[in-house]
């Protein structure tokens, strides 16, 4: 764990409170100058356990002082000694933290607490000092453990991947147990039922059902067979499978998810940055106010102690981080991975969405519906040339052609000099002859003449023209279908107040018009090349905040151009994870309105936390100045306010549960219908 985080922070270390601390030598051993534990694994955990031990031991001694006072009236020495030792033990972690702050030249809120405890000790009121120290140490423990969101998330992810794997060696497929770190791309491994996959791999033998919920948030397992990809950290449920390793270490999908969680938890919202900016002025201001209070109250130390205890703004500091951690956790459970918490905040402010069509609003599983050869060319020849030219492409068109060619048992010819122009077409040499398959405009740019009248025959289809040695062989018509949840997703976005919804596609006018009409989309642009999609997004950005939704492969420029880029079906896709602000591990469009709702709900809870925290701090300071609050009550209320903030933020964790329950219900209904 420490190695992972150390790799992420070679120059800048981020701690649980959200501060970035440069120059690692200034705070070795996992110490953060703010008094929080740096996110570095075991050191922070040991520190937290040590504080719990001090809290229990000191708390028992403080309680014991009250019992001795009751049981032995008139014998105050034993009671006072128990209270003194209890207060000293409870105060030690807090005072040490404050001293470390001062050594590092920083003045944070811990100094207020330390001074309040020292003042209570100096006044010889050891029981009061012990009670104050206990509740403030309890607050510090809660603060630290709550803010360790990134570390806990990574620890949970690390548990998903086994440390060892069964590598197959030799022709006899002998199993040899090796460390996962020893695996290389191309190695063959075997995974038994009930085990988790150690790396990303492709099935080469066997069939199974795989639980991918840890990454995609899918409610039901997925059937996998030969040729299908599986991902590190997912669980093999039913069958014995042999696999070929495709990705290892940090290059696996799970490794990239870890990186995304670290990025999200290390980033800070604007509110937190404002608090950080003025934190250095807060403590001196409170100390000045405490001095004024002492002067005008004729040296009443109780008021001073109460003021310093109540003014420690843990509730304000925790208001944003606790809500962010809960929101990121809720999103991750649904298969929504957010790189930067600023993107989460922005999602709630989006007023326009621009969707790609193929693979986003539609299934992306194109199927060939018509082969239209010209002249003496046969349908089989037309398909063979097209599938041979497309055999090295991963575009949905190429997959559809290869699938039909396999069903027709056609032997594809080897292709050389393969070149793919995104959104336009491909060219390759087959038997030394240049063959091209692509859209009309692209072929016209290469001097190919198209047939004059064919529109009536291609209505509602995506059409790809096939050319060999400059001669048109014919065209192939393909069709796609809308995703089942697309209409409901559009309706949900409109209910959430999204004013403008558009679609961009490289497909033909008739196809784009049909999809736009079915979904009641405000505007669409057809026959759109990648640069055309970017231009469209830039135009919409002039009057609205724009989120671009695509598959992350052909839409990377448009995803980067939007205020917010959302990549669909990002599981296993490096391009999707790298190009988008937010990655959806599934193709379920219902995650998009849920993301907007989660963003707005988290913003509402952050605002609630901030208002409550500020009212508590400034209201408590007012009461303490006028002597209407005791130091003990200040400590109790201080701890209570922190718990209220945490519990209020925790409401975000369960966001989206209804979506998971709905998916399970829908899946059961479909299974019953099939039976």
PLY file of the C-alpha trace (Angstrom):
ply
format ascii 1.0
element vertex 675
property float x
property float y
property float z
element edge 674
property int vertex1
property int vertex2
end_header
0.00 0.00 0.00
2.76 2.43 0.93
4.57 1.67 -2.34
1.49 2.52 -4.40
0.98 5.88 -2.75
4.69 6.66 -2.71
4.75 6.16 -6.46
1.84 8.56 -6.85
3.52 11.23 -4.71
7.16 11.40 -5.68
7.16 15.20 -5.34
3.91 16.12 -3.60
2.25 14.20 -0.78
-1.46 14.56 -0.17
-2.91 14.02 3.25
-6.32 13.04 4.46
-7.33 16.62 5.14
-6.95 17.57 1.50
-3.77 19.66 1.86
-0.94 19.19 -0.61
2.44 19.18 1.15
5.50 19.56 -0.97
9.01 18.45 -0.03
8.59 15.04 1.49
11.49 15.53 3.91
9.40 18.03 5.87
6.94 15.43 7.09
8.40 11.99 7.09
6.76 9.07 8.75
3.27 9.79 7.49
2.87 13.03 9.44
0.90 15.84 7.88
1.65 19.35 9.15
-2.06 19.88 9.72
-2.07 17.19 12.35
-3.75 14.62 10.11
-2.30 11.32 9.00
-0.79 11.27 5.55
-2.27 8.64 3.29
0.66 6.25 3.38
-0.68 2.97 4.65
0.45 1.41 7.88
1.93 4.52 9.53
-1.39 6.40 9.53
-3.22 3.29 10.76
-0.76 2.83 13.65
-1.10 6.49 14.61
-4.91 6.22 14.69
-4.77 3.07 16.84
-2.37 4.82 19.22
-4.79 7.70 19.63
-7.63 5.28 20.39
-5.46 3.64 23.07
-4.69 7.03 24.65
-8.39 7.99 24.54
-9.48 4.76 26.30
-6.75 4.84 28.97
-7.07 8.56 29.69
-10.87 8.36 29.68
-10.83 5.54 32.25
-8.50 7.49 34.54
-10.69 10.60 34.29
-13.83 8.61 35.11
-11.92 6.93 37.95
-11.20 10.36 39.48
-14.94 11.02 39.77
-15.51 7.56 41.31
-12.73 8.12 43.87
-14.14 11.53 44.73
-17.54 9.90 45.39
-16.21 6.82 47.20
-13.58 8.61 49.34
-14.99 11.98 50.40
-12.39 14.21 51.95
-9.52 12.27 50.32
-8.97 14.48 47.29
-5.34 13.54 46.59
-6.09 10.16 44.92
-8.90 11.67 42.87
-6.76 14.61 41.73
-3.84 12.34 40.77
-6.11 10.08 38.72
-7.56 13.14 36.97
-4.08 14.61 36.41
-2.69 11.42 34.83
-5.85 10.98 32.76
-5.72 14.58 31.48
-1.98 14.25 30.74
-2.45 11.03 28.75
-5.39 12.49 26.79
-3.61 15.76 26.12
-0.31 14.22 24.92
-1.37 13.35 21.31
-3.01 16.76 20.86
-0.09 18.74 22.32
2.45 16.73 20.29
0.50 17.45 17.12
0.46 21.17 17.94
4.22 21.15 18.64
4.90 19.45 15.30
2.84 22.17 13.61
4.98 24.85 15.21
8.25 23.04 14.38
7.16 23.00 10.73
6.40 26.72 10.92
2.66 26.20 10.57
-0.12 27.49 12.78
-3.29 25.41 12.39
-6.39 24.81 14.52
-4.67 22.21 16.77
-2.88 24.99 18.63
-6.21 26.36 19.90
-7.12 23.00 21.38
-3.65 22.51 22.92
-3.71 25.98 24.53
-7.21 25.36 25.93
-6.08 22.11 27.56
-2.90 23.68 28.93
-4.94 26.56 30.37
-7.27 24.09 32.11
-4.26 22.20 33.51
-2.67 25.45 34.67
-5.84 26.32 36.56
-5.49 22.95 38.40
-8.94 21.85 37.22
-7.68 18.44 36.10
-11.10 16.81 35.69
-12.27 19.58 33.36
-8.98 19.38 31.46
-9.42 15.59 31.11
-13.00 15.86 29.85
-12.05 18.56 27.33
-9.02 16.56 26.11
-11.11 13.37 25.81
-13.78 14.88 23.56
-11.27 16.80 21.47
-9.10 13.71 21.01
-12.24 11.80 20.07
-12.98 14.49 17.46
-9.44 14.22 16.10
-9.79 10.41 15.79
-13.13 10.75 13.98
-11.67 13.46 11.72
-8.67 11.34 10.74
-10.54 8.09 10.19
-13.26 9.82 8.20
-10.83 11.62 5.92
-8.85 8.46 5.04
-11.26 7.80 2.18
-8.67 7.25 -0.53
-6.65 4.82 1.54
-9.70 2.76 2.54
-10.92 2.68 -1.07
-7.55 1.42 -2.25
-7.36 -1.15 0.55
-10.74 -2.53 -0.52
-9.59 -2.70 -4.14
-6.35 -4.42 -3.19
-8.36 -7.14 -1.44
-10.05 -7.95 -4.76
-6.87 -9.20 -6.44
-5.17 -12.40 -5.23
-1.44 -12.37 -4.52
-0.76 -15.60 -6.41
-1.86 -17.14 -9.71
-1.72 -20.57 -11.37
0.49 -20.22 -14.44
0.26 -22.95 -17.07
3.61 -24.20 -18.31
4.63 -26.77 -20.92
2.47 -28.69 -23.36
0.87 -30.64 -20.53
-0.60 -27.47 -19.02
1.09 -28.10 -15.69
-0.02 -25.62 -13.02
2.73 -23.67 -11.26
1.78 -21.26 -8.49
3.56 -17.92 -8.92
3.28 -14.41 -7.52
0.99 -12.18 -9.57
3.87 -9.73 -9.95
5.76 -12.40 -11.93
3.10 -12.66 -14.62
3.83 -11.20 -18.06
1.65 -10.39 -21.04
1.08 -13.56 -23.03
1.35 -15.95 -20.05
-1.38 -18.57 -19.70
-3.11 -18.88 -16.33
-5.94 -20.96 -14.87
-8.66 -19.61 -12.58
-11.04 -21.92 -10.71
-14.65 -21.26 -9.70
-14.98 -18.91 -6.71
-11.61 -17.23 -7.31
-10.94 -13.65 -8.38
-9.09 -12.91 -11.59
-5.58 -11.64 -10.76
-5.01 -9.65 -13.99
-6.81 -8.58 -17.14
-6.94 -11.56 -19.52
-8.76 -13.17 -22.44
-10.44 -16.59 -22.11
-8.79 -19.23 -24.31
-10.58 -22.29 -22.92
-13.72 -22.85 -20.86
-16.86 -20.91 -20.02
-18.01 -19.20 -16.84
-20.22 -16.59 -15.25
-18.35 -13.56 -13.92
-19.36 -11.07 -11.23
-18.11 -7.67 -12.44
-19.94 -5.58 -9.82
-16.70 -4.48 -8.16
-15.82 -2.45 -11.26
-18.96 -1.92 -13.34
-21.63 -1.79 -10.62
-23.71 -4.30 -12.60
-26.28 -6.02 -10.43
-26.12 -9.41 -12.19
-23.21 -11.64 -13.31
-22.16 -11.75 -16.97
-21.64 -14.92 -19.05
-18.15 -15.26 -20.52
-16.79 -17.72 -23.09
-13.73 -18.18 -25.34
-12.54 -14.87 -26.75
-14.16 -12.71 -24.05
-12.12 -10.43 -21.83
-12.12 -10.61 -18.03
-10.76 -8.01 -15.65
-8.59 -8.04 -12.56
-10.58 -8.02 -9.33
-13.74 -9.54 -10.83
-14.92 -12.95 -9.58
-15.11 -16.21 -11.50
-18.33 -17.81 -10.28
-19.10 -21.09 -12.05
-16.54 -22.51 -14.48
-12.88 -23.47 -14.79
-11.24 -21.19 -17.36
-7.83 -20.89 -18.95
-6.75 -17.40 -19.91
-4.08 -15.47 -21.75
-2.77 -12.45 -19.83
-3.41 -9.16 -21.66
-2.55 -6.56 -18.99
-0.66 -6.65 -15.72
-0.02 -4.38 -12.74
-1.12 -0.75 -12.96
-2.09 -1.21 -16.64
-5.08 -3.37 -15.71
-8.55 -1.85 -15.58
-8.50 -2.20 -11.78
-5.13 -0.45 -11.66
-6.53 2.46 -13.63
-9.56 2.58 -11.34
-7.15 2.85 -8.37
-5.47 5.79 -10.06
-8.84 7.46 -10.67
-9.84 7.05 -7.01
-6.53 8.59 -5.91
-6.98 11.50 -8.31
-10.54 12.11 -7.13
-9.74 11.94 -3.42
-6.60 14.07 -3.73
-8.34 16.84 -5.64
-10.11 19.59 -3.74
-13.26 21.56 -4.30
-13.18 25.39 -4.51
-14.67 25.64 -0.99
-11.83 23.60 0.51
-9.25 25.70 -1.34
-10.78 28.87 0.15
-10.65 27.39 3.67
-7.00 26.40 3.13
-6.14 29.90 1.91
-7.38 31.61 5.07
-6.61 28.87 7.63
-3.32 30.55 8.58
-5.14 33.72 9.66
-7.82 31.97 11.70
-5.82 30.85 14.74
-4.09 34.22 15.38
-7.49 35.94 15.10
-9.06 33.60 17.69
-6.09 34.05 20.02
-6.48 37.82 19.77
-10.20 37.46 20.55
-9.33 35.21 23.54
-6.95 37.89 24.88
-9.65 40.56 24.54
-12.16 38.27 26.29
-9.72 37.65 29.15
-9.10 41.37 29.55
-12.73 42.48 29.60
-13.89 39.55 31.78
-11.38 40.41 34.51
-9.25 37.34 33.85
-12.04 34.73 33.62
-10.07 31.74 32.27
-13.22 29.62 31.88
-14.44 31.95 29.14
-11.04 31.87 27.44
-10.84 28.07 27.57
-14.41 27.73 26.28
-13.70 30.15 23.42
-10.60 28.27 22.26
-12.37 24.88 22.45
-15.52 25.94 20.61
-13.64 27.94 17.96
-11.76 24.90 16.62
-13.70 24.55 13.32
-13.53 20.80 12.76
-17.18 20.82 11.63
-16.38 23.40 8.93
-13.20 21.62 7.81
-15.01 18.27 7.55
-18.09 19.71 5.82
-16.77 19.21 2.28
-14.32 16.23 2.51
-16.84 13.92 4.22
-19.51 14.66 1.59
-17.03 14.24 -1.26
-15.78 10.87 0.05
-19.38 9.64 0.43
-20.35 10.86 -3.05
-17.29 9.31 -4.72
-18.01 6.02 -2.90
-21.65 6.05 -4.05
-20.58 6.77 -7.63
-17.96 4.02 -7.63
-20.55 1.51 -6.38
-22.59 2.30 -9.50
-19.58 1.95 -11.81
-19.12 5.74 -12.16
-15.48 6.73 -11.70
-14.65 10.40 -11.22
-11.12 11.69 -11.76
-11.50 15.02 -9.99
-14.08 16.09 -7.42
-14.33 19.34 -9.35
-15.89 17.28 -12.15
-18.44 15.90 -9.70
-19.38 19.44 -8.70
-19.55 20.51 -12.37
-21.92 17.66 -13.30
-24.72 19.31 -11.32
-24.27 22.57 -13.25
-24.49 21.06 -16.75
-27.28 22.60 -18.84
-26.58 20.90 -22.20
-25.69 17.36 -23.25
-24.16 16.32 -26.58
-24.37 12.58 -27.28
-22.57 10.47 -29.82
-24.99 8.09 -31.54
-23.33 4.77 -32.34
-22.40 2.87 -29.20
-23.87 5.55 -26.94
-27.54 6.15 -27.71
-27.59 2.94 -29.73
-26.25 -0.49 -28.84
-23.31 -0.08 -31.19
-23.86 -3.66 -32.29
-24.34 -3.02 -35.99
-25.71 -5.83 -38.11
-25.54 -6.13 -41.88
-29.04 -5.88 -43.32
-28.27 -5.54 -47.04
-25.48 -6.42 -49.48
-25.87 -4.50 -52.73
-23.18 -5.46 -55.28
-22.85 -3.64 -58.63
-22.61 -5.33 -61.99
-21.24 -8.85 -62.02
-19.91 -8.68 -58.47
-21.50 -11.34 -56.22
-22.71 -10.63 -52.67
-20.10 -13.07 -51.32
-17.30 -11.28 -53.18
-18.49 -7.89 -51.94
-18.57 -9.12 -48.33
-15.21 -10.88 -48.60
-13.39 -7.79 -49.90
-15.01 -5.56 -47.23
-14.34 -7.94 -44.33
-10.75 -8.56 -45.47
-10.04 -4.82 -45.62
-11.66 -4.24 -42.19
-10.17 -7.23 -40.37
-7.71 -5.15 -38.30
-10.26 -2.55 -37.22
-12.24 -2.52 -33.95
-14.96 -0.22 -35.28
-18.54 -1.56 -34.91
-18.82 -1.68 -38.72
-15.75 -3.91 -38.98
-17.02 -6.20 -36.21
-20.38 -6.59 -37.98
-18.68 -7.45 -41.30
-16.31 -9.95 -39.70
-19.20 -11.59 -37.85
-21.24 -12.04 -41.06
-18.18 -13.31 -42.94
-17.58 -15.91 -40.21
-21.23 -17.00 -40.37
-20.88 -17.37 -44.17
-17.63 -19.35 -43.64
-15.66 -17.00 -45.89
-11.87 -17.25 -45.74
-10.55 -13.70 -45.49
-7.56 -12.66 -47.57
-4.52 -11.27 -45.77
-4.34 -7.47 -45.79
-1.26 -5.24 -45.78
-0.65 -1.49 -45.50
-3.76 -1.17 -43.33
-4.77 2.42 -42.57
-7.84 3.65 -40.71
-9.15 7.21 -40.85
-11.36 7.66 -37.74
-14.98 8.34 -38.64
-14.34 7.98 -42.39
-13.12 4.56 -43.50
-10.22 2.15 -43.99
-7.88 1.21 -46.78
-5.67 -1.83 -47.19
-3.87 -3.80 -49.87
-5.32 -7.22 -50.67
-3.21 -9.29 -53.09
-1.32 -6.09 -53.83
-4.47 -4.18 -54.85
-5.73 -1.18 -52.85
-9.19 -1.79 -51.38
-11.21 0.87 -49.58
-14.39 0.77 -47.55
-15.92 3.88 -46.08
-18.36 6.77 -46.25
-19.34 8.57 -49.41
-17.58 11.89 -48.77
-14.31 10.22 -47.85
-14.29 8.14 -51.02
-15.14 11.20 -53.11
-12.12 12.95 -51.61
-10.04 10.07 -53.02
-11.49 10.48 -56.50
-14.03 7.65 -56.37
-17.31 8.27 -58.24
-20.46 7.17 -56.44
-23.70 5.91 -58.00
-26.15 8.73 -58.76
-29.40 7.26 -57.39
-29.42 4.97 -54.41
-31.02 6.95 -51.54
-34.39 5.23 -51.78
-32.75 1.84 -51.30
-30.67 2.93 -48.29
-33.30 4.75 -46.24
-32.65 4.31 -42.49
-29.38 2.41 -43.00
-25.76 3.21 -42.36
-24.11 2.72 -45.75
-20.48 1.77 -46.42
-19.19 1.71 -50.00
-16.64 -0.88 -51.12
-13.98 0.02 -53.68
-11.25 -2.18 -55.21
-8.52 -0.68 -57.37
-10.59 2.48 -57.87
-13.66 0.55 -59.03
-16.91 0.59 -57.05
-17.95 -2.95 -56.09
-21.18 -2.02 -54.29
-22.44 -0.91 -50.90
-23.31 -2.58 -47.63
-26.22 -1.42 -45.45
-26.04 -1.74 -41.67
-28.52 -0.97 -38.92
-28.28 -0.36 -35.22
-30.99 -0.18 -32.55
-31.63 2.25 -29.72
-30.60 1.32 -26.23
-33.63 0.30 -24.21
-32.99 2.88 -21.50
-32.24 5.81 -23.86
-35.77 7.36 -23.91
-36.04 7.19 -20.10
-32.57 8.73 -19.74
-33.50 11.69 -21.96
-36.73 12.20 -19.99
-34.86 12.06 -16.66
-32.35 14.67 -17.83
-35.16 17.01 -18.84
-36.80 16.54 -15.43
-33.50 17.51 -13.84
-33.60 20.79 -15.75
-31.21 20.09 -18.65
-32.35 22.57 -21.29
-30.60 21.36 -24.46
-29.89 17.81 -25.68
-28.11 17.22 -29.00
-26.66 14.31 -30.98
-23.66 14.20 -33.29
-22.93 11.28 -35.59
-20.93 10.38 -38.64
-23.95 8.50 -39.92
-26.22 9.55 -42.77
-28.96 12.19 -42.51
-31.84 9.71 -42.69
-30.42 7.54 -39.87
-29.67 10.52 -37.64
-33.10 12.03 -38.25
-34.82 8.76 -37.31
-32.91 8.43 -34.00
-33.40 12.11 -33.11
-37.14 11.83 -33.74
-37.51 8.73 -31.56
-35.68 10.38 -28.64
-37.12 13.88 -29.16
-33.63 15.37 -29.32
-33.42 19.16 -29.74
-30.73 19.22 -32.43
-28.58 16.76 -34.35
-25.72 16.87 -36.80
-25.20 14.02 -39.25
-22.26 12.96 -41.46
-20.06 14.57 -38.85
-16.30 13.90 -38.79
-14.34 14.07 -35.49
-13.31 17.68 -36.12
-16.94 18.52 -36.93
-18.04 17.11 -33.55
-15.52 19.36 -31.81
-16.79 22.41 -33.72
-20.38 21.58 -32.74
-19.43 21.22 -29.07
-17.53 24.52 -29.12
-20.59 26.27 -30.57
-22.88 24.91 -27.85
-20.33 25.90 -25.16
-20.83 29.55 -26.11
-24.24 29.57 -24.42
-24.23 26.62 -21.98
-22.14 24.30 -19.84
-21.77 21.19 -21.98
-21.27 17.52 -21.14
-20.18 15.31 -24.04
-21.06 11.61 -23.85
-19.34 9.09 -26.11
-17.60 5.73 -26.22
-14.18 7.29 -25.67
-12.58 5.70 -28.75
-13.69 7.71 -31.78
-14.99 10.55 -29.62
-11.83 11.44 -27.66
-11.43 14.94 -29.22
-15.09 15.81 -28.54
-14.89 14.43 -24.99
-11.89 16.66 -24.34
-13.64 19.67 -25.92
-16.66 19.62 -23.60
-16.77 21.18 -20.15
-17.32 17.62 -18.94
-16.43 14.44 -20.83
-18.30 11.24 -19.96
-16.99 8.00 -21.49
-19.44 5.11 -21.80
-18.45 1.47 -21.40
-14.96 2.36 -20.21
-14.18 -1.07 -18.71
-11.06 -2.31 -20.44
-10.72 0.85 -22.56
-7.55 2.87 -21.92
-8.65 5.58 -24.34
-11.98 6.06 -22.56
-10.43 6.34 -19.11
-7.71 8.72 -20.29
-9.81 11.00 -22.49
-12.85 11.62 -20.28
-13.43 13.50 -17.03
-15.79 10.75 -15.84
-15.81 7.10 -16.91
-18.90 4.89 -16.80
-17.81 1.27 -16.60
-21.09 0.06 -18.12
-23.18 1.19 -21.08
-26.24 1.79 -18.91
-27.39 5.31 -19.81
-29.35 5.62 -16.55
-26.04 6.32 -14.81
-25.92 9.75 -16.49
-29.00 11.34 -14.85
-27.97 9.58 -11.62
-24.59 11.34 -11.87
-26.31 14.73 -12.25
-28.62 13.95 -9.32
-25.71 12.79 -7.13
-23.78 15.95 -7.95
-26.67 18.20 -6.96
-27.40 16.21 -3.81
-23.75 16.33 -2.73
-23.65 20.08 -3.33
-26.79 20.50 -1.21
-25.31 18.44 1.63
-22.01 20.34 1.47
-23.93 23.61 1.77
-25.92 22.22 4.71
-22.71 21.12 6.42
-21.02 24.47 5.89
-23.98 26.49 7.15
-24.34 24.26 10.23
-20.60 24.28 10.91
-20.30 28.05 10.66
-23.39 28.69 12.77
-22.07 26.29 15.40
-18.61 27.86 15.54
-19.64 31.52 15.49
-22.68 30.92 17.72
-20.53 29.02 20.20
-17.90 31.76 20.19
-20.59 34.33 20.99
-21.91 32.24 23.88
-18.42 31.67 25.27
-17.47 35.37 25.15
-20.49 36.25 27.30
-19.89 33.33 29.67
-23.03 31.42 28.74
-21.21 28.14 28.05
-18.82 26.02 30.13
-15.61 24.41 28.81
-17.03 20.89 29.25
-20.16 21.71 27.27
-17.98 23.29 24.57
-15.99 20.04 24.26
-19.15 17.87 24.19
-20.82 20.07 21.57
-17.61 20.19 19.54
-17.55 16.39 19.24
-21.31 16.28 18.64
-21.12 18.78 15.78
-18.46 16.68 14.07
-20.64 13.56 14.28
-23.64 15.46 12.90
-21.57 16.55 9.86
-20.36 12.98 9.27
-23.82 11.42 9.57
-25.32 14.07 7.28
-22.66 13.37 4.65
-23.16 9.61 5.02
-26.64 9.99 3.52
-24.91 10.24 0.13
-23.48 6.72 0.33
-26.85 5.09 -0.38
-27.62 7.27 -3.40
-28.43 5.11 -6.41
-29.50 2.01 -4.48
-32.92 2.28 -6.11
-31.24 2.02 -9.53
-29.52 -1.22 -8.54
-32.77 -2.64 -7.16
-34.58 -1.66 -10.35
-31.94 -3.43 -12.47
-32.28 -6.58 -10.40
-36.08 -6.50 -10.68
-35.89 -5.92 -14.42
-33.43 -8.77 -14.88
-35.68 -11.14 -12.91
-38.68 -10.12 -15.02
-36.75 -10.79 -18.23
-35.61 -14.18 -16.95
-39.19 -15.12 -16.05
-40.41 -13.97 -19.46
-37.82 -16.15 -21.21
-38.91 -19.17 -19.17
0 1
1 2
2 3
3 4
4 5
5 6
6 7
7 8
8 9
9 10
10 11
11 12
12 13
13 14
14 15
15 16
16 17
17 18
18 19
19 20
20 21
21 22
22 23
23 24
24 25
25 26
26 27
27 28
28 29
29 30
30 31
31 32
32 33
33 34
34 35
35 36
36 37
37 38
38 39
39 40
40 41
41 42
42 43
43 44
44 45
45 46
46 47
47 48
48 49
49 50
50 51
51 52
52 53
53 54
54 55
55 56
56 57
57 58
58 59
59 60
60 61
61 62
62 63
63 64
64 65
65 66
66 67
67 68
68 69
69 70
70 71
71 72
72 73
73 74
74 75
75 76
76 77
77 78
78 79
79 80
80 81
81 82
82 83
83 84
84 85
85 86
86 87
87 88
88 89
89 90
90 91
91 92
92 93
93 94
94 95
95 96
96 97
97 98
98 99
99 100
100 101
101 102
102 103
103 104
104 105
105 106
106 107
107 108
108 109
109 110
110 111
111 112
112 113
113 114
114 115
115 116
116 117
117 118
118 119
119 120
120 121
121 122
122 123
123 124
124 125
125 126
126 127
127 128
128 129
129 130
130 131
131 132
132 133
133 134
134 135
135 136
136 137
137 138
138 139
139 140
140 141
141 142
142 143
143 144
144 145
145 146
146 147
147 148
148 149
149 150
150 151
151 152
152 153
153 154
154 155
155 156
156 157
157 158
158 159
159 160
160 161
161 162
162 163
163 164
164 165
165 166
166 167
167 168
168 169
169 170
170 171
171 172
172 173
173 174
174 175
175 176
176 177
177 178
178 179
179 180
180 181
181 182
182 183
183 184
184 185
185 186
186 187
187 188
188 189
189 190
190 191
191 192
192 193
193 194
194 195
195 196
196 197
197 198
198 199
199 200
200 201
201 202
202 203
203 204
204 205
205 206
206 207
207 208
208 209
209 210
210 211
211 212
212 213
213 214
214 215
215 216
216 217
217 218
218 219
219 220
220 221
221 222
222 223
223 224
224 225
225 226
226 227
227 228
228 229
229 230
230 231
231 232
232 233
233 234
234 235
235 236
236 237
237 238
238 239
239 240
240 241
241 242
242 243
243 244
244 245
245 246
246 247
247 248
248 249
249 250
250 251
251 252
252 253
253 254
254 255
255 256
256 257
257 258
258 259
259 260
260 261
261 262
262 263
263 264
264 265
265 266
266 267
267 268
268 269
269 270
270 271
271 272
272 273
273 274
274 275
275 276
276 277
277 278
278 279
279 280
280 281
281 282
282 283
283 284
284 285
285 286
286 287
287 288
288 289
289 290
290 291
291 292
292 293
293 294
294 295
295 296
296 297
297 298
298 299
299 300
300 301
301 302
302 303
303 304
304 305
305 306
306 307
307 308
308 309
309 310
310 311
311 312
312 313
313 314
314 315
315 316
316 317
317 318
318 319
319 320
320 321
321 322
322 323
323 324
324 325
325 326
326 327
327 328
328 329
329 330
330 331
331 332
332 333
333 334
334 335
335 336
336 337
337 338
338 339
339 340
340 341
341 342
342 343
343 344
344 345
345 346
346 347
347 348
348 349
349 350
350 351
351 352
352 353
353 354
354 355
355 356
356 357
357 358
358 359
359 360
360 361
361 362
362 363
363 364
364 365
365 366
366 367
367 368
368 369
369 370
370 371
371 372
372 373
373 374
374 375
375 376
376 377
377 378
378 379
379 380
380 381
381 382
382 383
383 384
384 385
385 386
386 387
387 388
388 389
389 390
390 391
391 392
392 393
393 394
394 395
395 396
396 397
397 398
398 399
399 400
400 401
401 402
402 403
403 404
404 405
405 406
406 407
407 408
408 409
409 410
410 411
411 412
412 413
413 414
414 415
415 416
416 417
417 418
418 419
419 420
420 421
421 422
422 423
423 424
424 425
425 426
426 427
427 428
428 429
429 430
430 431
431 432
432 433
433 434
434 435
435 436
436 437
437 438
438 439
439 440
440 441
441 442
442 443
443 444
444 445
445 446
446 447
447 448
448 449
449 450
450 451
451 452
452 453
453 454
454 455
455 456
456 457
457 458
458 459
459 460
460 461
461 462
462 463
463 464
464 465
465 466
466 467
467 468
468 469
469 470
470 471
471 472
472 473
473 474
474 475
475 476
476 477
477 478
478 479
479 480
480 481
481 482
482 483
483 484
484 485
485 486
486 487
487 488
488 489
489 490
490 491
491 492
492 493
493 494
494 495
495 496
496 497
497 498
498 499
499 500
500 501
501 502
502 503
503 504
504 505
505 506
506 507
507 508
508 509
509 510
510 511
511 512
512 513
513 514
514 515
515 516
516 517
517 518
518 519
519 520
520 521
521 522
522 523
523 524
524 525
525 526
526 527
527 528
528 529
529 530
530 531
531 532
532 533
533 534
534 535
535 536
536 537
537 538
538 539
539 540
540 541
541 542
542 543
543 544
544 545
545 546
546 547
547 548
548 549
549 550
550 551
551 552
552 553
553 554
554 555
555 556
556 557
557 558
558 559
559 560
560 561
561 562
562 563
563 564
564 565
565 566
566 567
567 568
568 569
569 570
570 571
571 572
572 573
573 574
574 575
575 576
576 577
577 578
578 579
579 580
580 581
581 582
582 583
583 584
584 585
585 586
586 587
587 588
588 589
589 590
590 591
591 592
592 593
593 594
594 595
595 596
596 597
597 598
598 599
599 600
600 601
601 602
602 603
603 604
604 605
605 606
606 607
607 608
608 609
609 610
610 611
611 612
612 613
613 614
614 615
615 616
616 617
617 618
618 619
619 620
620 621
621 622
622 623
623 624
624 625
625 626
626 627
627 628
628 629
629 630
630 631
631 632
632 633
633 634
634 635
635 636
636 637
637 638
638 639
639 640
640 641
641 642
642 643
643 644
644 645
645 646
646 647
647 648
648 649
649 650
650 651
651 652
652 653
653 654
654 655
655 656
656 657
657 658
658 659
659 660
660 661
661 662
662 663
663 664
664 665
665 666
666 667
667 668
668 669
669 670
670 671
671 672
672 673
673 674
